Amino acid sequence: MNETRALARFVSETRYADLPPEAIEAVRIYILDDFASGFAGARTPWAAMVASLVQADSKGACSLFGRDWTSSAAGAALVNGVAIGGFETDHPYTAGSCHPSGAVFPAAMAAAELTRIDGREFLTAVALGYEALCRVGAAATRAVEDERGFHGPGTNAPLGGAFGAGRVLGVSAETLVNALGIAGSHGGGLLEFFREGAMTKRLHLGRGAQLGLESVLLAQRGFTGPSTVIEGEHGFLNAYSPAARPELLLDGLGHRWLLLDVTLKSYPCHISFHAVIDAIHRFRQEHPVEPGGIESVTIRSAARMIEARFSAREPTTLMGAQYSLPWSTALALCEDATDPATWTEEALANERVNRIAAAMRLLREAPAAPEAVAEIRLVVAGREHVVNATGWKGAPSDPYTFGDMAQKFRRYASNLLTPARSDEIVQRVRNLEAEPDVASLIRMIRAG
């Protein structure tokens, strides 16, 4: 017992000097990726719907991606969380079925506009929020999602938001315990969205960031929550997971950093089949393919990408398409999958993409090549090509450097920022520890 208290102390008391250099550099890259995802998702229809709801009844001075008006901190955490986490571009900790990007970061951003915090302390807050949330996810295990049927990131996002916002606001460990106790009662999110490609998934992380921040603000006012919210008999782990491993909450805490195992995305689709999309993208760079000449596509894999929820051949919504291995692969065969502007509702009417997706064969078999997670067989103009999918940019085998992420950021933000403004954000994140008040950096996400 007392794991909740131990995590609260870890987040409240760990200092920048306690972070290993590799964690500092990883989080710097994650922060720039969070900005990239926020700009990519800012103008999506679902982000606009949520923003219009917030604009109607929320007043405050907190910044929103790509908008020229401001809102309350809670409203900003919601809208920015939907922008970051709602377009399938943000980074997950897959082993723990959590997305610290869309849970921790929007809450930390909003909290930073409520107080004066320098860049070094902000980086520390984000790192500790990421690490604590990854540990909650690891302890809950993927059984939350794979066996119980919850959307894992929806269940744990409020805890992540509380970790991040609590550290930014400088609350005591005891106040953070109460905040976590409140946040733990706000977890939710069902996987049923995948059947129809419904928008509810777009909301899960933003709502979690909002509720995590609000939990901290309530705890500051004296509102209490159970101090055993994570490990208790009726707490988070036991309620959501049929195979919880509570020992992972504190195992190696402060010495072994799970945040280093966060994986980054290069394509706006589910990460389970990123290796396939990347293999297709690389193949097309070396072998220009005329989509009209593609006669058949067969994907062979024993990985979870072959599950029924990823196999829709005729998705009717972009959410369904981003969750579909056949459709996403077909899009990658026809268009530039690295460009977020390619992934739109209008693309659902692309006849070439739909023809390829509808005819695609998926086989639940191990690929012949032992290093491959999937084998793709393409017949193009009568000639067969075998493409092995192994990793992708952002996977442990091919990690992003800060320079790599700067290129991705500029590409993802180009619809809303001038090149000069993009360059300034990149440089300020690169030198984040030199920021005297990180709120001035956050205000750069506004339109205009």
C-alpha positions in Angstrom: 0.0 0.0 0.0 0.9 3.7 -0.1 1.9 3.6 -3.7 -0.3 6.6 -4.5 1.6 8.6 -1.8 5.0 7.4 -3.1 4.2 8.5 -6.6 2.9 11.9 -5.4 6.2 12.4 -3.4 8.2 11.4 -6.5 6.4 14.0 -8.7 6.5 16.7 -6.0 10.0 16.3 -4.8 12.2 15.1 -7.7 14.4 17.9 -9.1 15.8 18.7 -12.6 19.2 17.6 -11.3 17.8 14.2 -10.5 16.8 13.5 -14.2 19.3 11.5 -16.3 20.5 13.4 -19.4 18.9 10.9 -21.7 15.5 11.5 -20.1 16.0 15.3 -20.4 16.7 15.0 -24.1 13.9 12.5 -24.7 11.4 14.9 -23.0 12.7 17.8 -25.0 11.8 15.9 -28.2 8.5 14.8 -26.7 7.6 18.4 -26.0 8.3 19.5 -29.6 6.3 16.5 -30.8 3.4 17.6 -28.6 3.5 21.0 -30.2 3.5 19.4 -33.6 0.5 17.2 -32.8 -1.4 20.2 -31.4 -1.0 22.2 -34.6 -1.8 19.2 -36.8 -5.0 18.5 -34.9 -6.1 22.1 -34.2 -8.2 22.5 -37.3 -9.9 19.1 -37.3 -13.7 19.1 -37.2 -13.9 17.5 -33.8 -11.4 20.0 -32.3 -13.5 22.8 -33.8 -16.7 21.4 -32.2 -15.1 21.2 -28.8 -13.5 24.6 -29.2 -16.9 26.2 -30.0 -18.4 24.6 -26.9 -15.6 26.0 -24.7 -15.7 29.4 -26.4 -19.4 29.8 -25.6 -19.0 29.7 -21.9 -15.3 29.8 -20.9 -13.4 32.9 -20.1 -9.7 33.2 -19.2 -6.3 34.0 -20.5 -5.0 30.5 -21.5 -3.8 29.8 -25.1 -5.3 27.4 -27.6 -3.6 25.9 -30.7 -4.3 27.9 -33.8 -7.0 30.2 -32.3 -7.0 33.9 -31.6 -9.1 33.7 -28.5 -8.3 32.4 -25.0 -10.2 30.4 -22.4 -10.1 29.2 -18.8 -7.3 26.8 -17.9 -9.7 23.9 -17.8 -11.1 24.8 -21.2 -7.6 25.1 -22.7 -6.6 21.7 -21.3 -9.7 20.2 -23.0 -9.3 21.9 -26.4 -5.5 21.4 -26.6 -5.8 17.8 -25.4 -8.3 17.1 -28.2 -6.0 18.8 -30.7 -2.9 16.9 -29.5 -4.5 13.5 -28.8 -7.4 13.5 -31.3 -5.6 13.1 -34.6 -3.6 9.9 -34.1 -0.3 11.8 -34.1 0.6 11.9 -30.5 3.0 9.5 -28.8 2.0 6.5 -26.6 3.6 4.3 -24.0 2.2 1.2 -25.7 3.1 -1.3 -22.9 1.0 0.7 -20.5 -1.8 1.7 -22.9 -1.4 5.4 -22.1 -0.7 8.6 -24.0 1.2 11.0 -21.8 1.4 13.4 -24.7 -2.4 14.1 -24.8 -2.9 13.7 -21.0 0.1 15.2 -19.2 1.1 18.0 -21.6 -2.1 19.9 -22.2 -2.7 20.0 -18.4 0.9 21.2 -17.8 0.6 23.8 -20.5 -2.6 25.3 -19.1 -1.2 25.2 -15.5 1.9 27.0 -16.7 -0.3 30.0 -17.8 -1.7 30.2 -14.3 1.6 30.6 -12.6 5.1 31.7 -13.4 7.4 28.7 -14.1 10.7 28.7 -15.9 11.6 26.3 -18.7 13.8 24.0 -16.5 11.0 23.5 -14.0 8.5 23.0 -16.8 10.6 20.3 -18.5 11.0 18.6 -15.1 7.2 18.7 -14.6 6.5 17.2 -18.0 9.1 14.5 -17.4 7.8 13.5 -14.0 4.2 13.5 -15.2 5.2 11.3 -18.1 7.1 8.9 -15.9 4.3 8.6 -13.3 1.6 8.0 -15.9 3.7 5.4 -17.7 4.1 3.6 -14.4 0.3 3.6 -13.7 -0.2 2.3 -17.2 2.5 -0.4 -16.8 0.9 -1.5 -13.5 -2.6 -1.7 -15.0 -1.2 -3.6 -18.0 -2.7 -3.8 -21.4 -5.4 -6.1 -19.9 -7.4 -2.9 -19.2 -7.9 -2.6 -23.0 -7.3 -6.1 -24.4 -9.4 -8.0 -21.8 -11.7 -5.5 -20.0 -12.6 -3.4 -23.1 -11.8 0.1 -21.8 -9.8 2.5 -23.9 -6.7 2.5 -21.7 -5.6 6.1 -22.3 -9.2 7.2 -21.4 -9.0 5.5 -18.1 -5.6 6.8 -17.0 -5.5 10.3 -18.6 -7.0 12.2 -15.6 -4.2 10.8 -13.4 -1.6 12.0 -16.0 -3.2 15.4 -16.1 -3.1 15.6 -12.3 0.6 14.6 -12.2 1.6 17.2 -14.7 -0.5 20.1 -13.5 0.2 19.3 -9.9 3.9 19.6 -10.4 3.7 22.8 -12.5 1.5 24.4 -9.9 4.0 23.4 -7.2 1.5 21.7 -4.9 2.7 19.7 -1.9 2.8 15.9 -2.0 -0.3 15.8 0.2 -2.3 18.1 -2.0 -1.2 16.0 -5.0 -2.4 12.8 -3.2 -5.9 14.4 -2.9 -5.8 15.6 -6.5 -5.0 12.0 -7.7 -7.8 10.7 -5.5 -10.2 13.0 -7.3 -8.7 12.3 -10.7 -8.9 8.6 -10.2 -12.7 8.8 -10.1 -12.9 10.5 -13.5 -11.3 7.7 -15.6 -13.3 6.2 -18.4 -13.5 5.7 -22.1 -14.9 2.7 -24.0 -13.4 1.0 -27.1 -16.8 0.7 -28.8 -15.9 3.8 -30.9 -13.9 1.6 -33.3 -17.0 -0.2 -34.6 -18.3 2.9 -36.3 -15.3 5.1 -36.2 -17.1 7.4 -33.8 -15.5 10.6 -32.5 -15.6 9.7 -28.8 -12.0 8.6 -28.9 -11.0 12.1 -30.0 -12.3 13.3 -26.7 -10.8 10.9 -24.2 -7.4 12.5 -23.7 -8.5 16.1 -23.8 -11.2 15.3 -21.2 -8.7 13.5 -19.1 -6.2 16.4 -19.2 -9.1 18.8 -18.3 -10.3 16.6 -15.4 -6.7 16.1 -14.1 -6.1 19.8 -14.0 -9.4 20.5 -12.3 -8.7 17.8 -9.7 -5.5 19.7 -8.8 -7.4 23.0 -8.6 -10.0 21.4 -6.4 -7.4 19.8 -4.1 -5.8 23.3 -3.7 -9.1 24.4 -2.3 -9.3 21.6 0.2 -11.3 19.0 -1.7 -10.2 15.6 -0.7 -9.8 12.3 -2.5 -8.8 8.8 -1.4 -5.1 8.4 -0.7 -5.1 4.8 -2.0 -6.9 5.7 -5.3 -4.4 3.7 -7.4 -3.7 0.6 -5.4 -6.7 0.3 -3.1 -9.2 -2.6 -3.0 -11.6 -0.5 -4.9 -9.0 1.7 -6.6 -7.9 2.3 -10.1 -5.9 -0.9 -10.7 -8.5 -3.3 -9.2 -11.4 -1.6 -10.9 -10.0 -1.4 -14.4 -7.5 -4.3 -14.8 -8.1 -8.0 -14.5 -4.3 -8.6 -14.5 -2.8 -5.7 -12.5 0.8 -5.7 -11.4 1.0 -3.1 -8.6 4.6 -3.9 -8.0 5.5 -2.0 -11.2 4.3 1.3 -9.8 7.4 1.8 -7.8 9.9 -0.7 -9.2 13.1 1.1 -9.9 11.4 4.5 -9.4 13.9 7.3 -10.0 16.5 4.9 -11.5 14.7 3.1 -14.3 12.8 5.5 -16.5 9.8 4.1 -18.4 9.4 7.4 -20.3 12.4 6.4 -22.4 10.2 3.6 -23.9 7.6 6.0 -25.3 7.3 5.5 -29.0 6.8 8.4 -31.5 4.7 8.4 -34.6 5.4 9.4 -38.2 1.9 8.8 -39.6 -1.5 9.9 -38.3 -2.9 6.4 -37.8 -2.9 3.7 -35.1 0.6 2.8 -34.0 0.1 -0.9 -34.2 0.6 -0.9 -37.9 3.1 2.0 -38.3 5.8 -0.5 -39.4 3.6 -1.5 -42.4 2.9 2.1 -43.4 6.6 3.0 -43.0 7.7 0.0 -45.1 5.2 1.0 -47.9 6.5 4.6 -47.7 10.1 3.5 -48.0 9.2 1.1 -50.8 7.6 3.8 -52.8 10.6 6.1 -52.4 12.8 3.4 -54.1 10.2 2.0 -56.5 7.7 4.6 -57.8 4.4 2.9 -58.0 1.4 3.8 -60.2 -1.6 3.1 -57.9 -3.7 2.0 -60.9 -1.2 -0.8 -61.5 -1.6 -2.3 -58.1 -3.3 -5.7 -58.6 -3.2 -7.2 -55.1 -1.9 -6.6 -51.6 -1.4 -9.3 -49.0 -0.2 -8.5 -45.4 1.0 -11.4 -43.3 1.5 -10.8 -39.5 1.1 -12.5 -36.2 1.0 -9.1 -34.4 -2.0 -7.3 -33.0 -2.4 -5.3 -36.2 -4.4 -8.2 -37.6 -7.1 -7.9 -34.9 -10.7 -7.4 -36.1 -10.8 -3.8 -34.8 -8.0 -2.9 -37.2 -9.3 -4.7 -40.3 -12.2 -2.5 -41.6 -11.9 -2.3 -45.4 -14.7 0.2 -46.0 -14.4 2.8 -43.1 -17.1 5.5 -43.2 -15.3 8.0 -41.0 -11.7 9.3 -40.7 -11.5 7.8 -37.2 -12.4 4.4 -38.7 -9.9 4.9 -41.5 -7.1 5.8 -39.0 -7.8 2.6 -37.1 -7.9 0.5 -40.3 -4.8 -1.4 -41.5 -6.2 -2.0 -45.0 -7.3 1.5 -45.6 -4.2 3.2 -44.1 -2.0 0.9 -46.1 -3.9 1.7 -49.3 -3.6 5.4 -48.6 0.2 5.0 -48.1 0.3 3.2 -51.5 -1.5 6.1 -53.2 -0.5 9.3 -51.4 2.2 10.8 -49.1 1.3 9.3 -45.8 3.8 11.5 -43.9 1.7 14.6 -44.7 -1.1 15.0 -42.1 -3.1 17.0 -44.7 -3.5 13.7 -46.7 -5.5 12.2 -43.9 -8.9 13.8 -44.3 -12.6 12.9 -44.5 -12.4 13.8 -48.2 -9.8 11.0 -48.7 -12.5 8.5 -47.8 -13.9 9.1 -51.3 -10.6 8.3 -53.0 -11.6 5.5 -55.4 -8.1 4.1 -55.8 -7.5 3.9 -52.0 -10.9 2.2 -51.5 -10.3 -0.3 -54.3 -7.0 -1.4 -52.9 -8.3 -1.5 -49.3 -11.4 -3.6 -50.2 -9.4 -6.3 -52.0 -6.5 -6.5 -49.4 -5.8 -9.9 -47.8 -4.8 -10.1 -44.2 -3.3 -13.3 -42.9 -2.6 -14.1 -39.3 0.7 -15.8 -39.8 4.2 -15.1 -38.8 6.3 -13.6 -41.7 9.1 -15.7 -43.2 11.8 -13.1 -42.2 12.4 -13.5 -38.4 13.2 -9.7 -38.0 9.9 -8.6 -39.6 6.7 -7.8 -37.8 4.8 -8.1 -41.1 5.3 -9.2 -44.6 3.7 -7.2 -47.4 3.3 -8.9 -50.9 2.5 -6.5 -53.7 1.6 -7.4 -57.2 2.2 -4.4 -59.4 1.7 -4.6 -63.2 2.2 -8.3 -63.1 5.4 -8.2 -60.9 5.5 -9.4 -57.3 7.3 -7.5 -54.6 7.9 -8.7 -51.1 8.4 -5.9 -48.5 9.3 -6.7 -44.9 8.0 -4.3 -42.2 10.4 -4.0 -39.2 10.2 -0.6 -37.6 9.5 3.0 -38.4 10.8 6.5 -37.6 10.1 6.9 -33.9 10.4 3.2 -33.0 13.2 2.1 -30.7 15.1 0.8 -33.7 15.0 4.2 -35.4 14.5 7.0 -32.8 14.0 10.6 -33.5 16.8 13.1 -32.8 15.8 16.6 -32.0 16.8 17.6 -35.5 14.5 14.9 -36.9 11.6 16.1 -34.7 12.2 19.7 -35.8 11.6 18.7 -39.4 8.4 16.9 -38.4 7.3 19.9 -36.4 7.8 22.3 -39.3 5.8 20.0 -41.6 3.0 19.5 -39.1 2.7 23.2 -38.2 3.0 24.6 -41.7 -0.8 25.0 -42.0 -0.9 27.5 -39.2 2.6 29.0 -38.7 5.0 31.0 -40.8 8.4 29.4 -41.2 9.9 32.1 -39.0 7.5 31.4 -36.2 8.1 27.6 -36.5 11.8 28.2 -36.3 11.4 30.3 -33.2 9.4 27.6 -31.4 12.0 25.0 -32.4 14.8 27.1 -31.0 13.0 27.9 -27.8 12.2 24.3 -27.1 15.8 23.3 -27.9 16.9 25.8 -25.3 14.0 25.3 -23.0 16.0 25.6 -19.8 16.8 29.2 -20.7 13.1 30.3 -20.7 12.5 32.6 -17.7 8.7 32.1 -18.0 7.4 29.3 -20.2 4.0 31.0 -20.6 5.5 33.3 -23.2 6.5 30.2 -25.2 3.0 28.7 -24.8 1.4 31.9 -26.1 3.1 31.3 -29.4 0.5 28.5 -30.2 -2.2 31.2 -30.6 -3.3 32.3 -34.1 -2.0 35.5 -35.4 
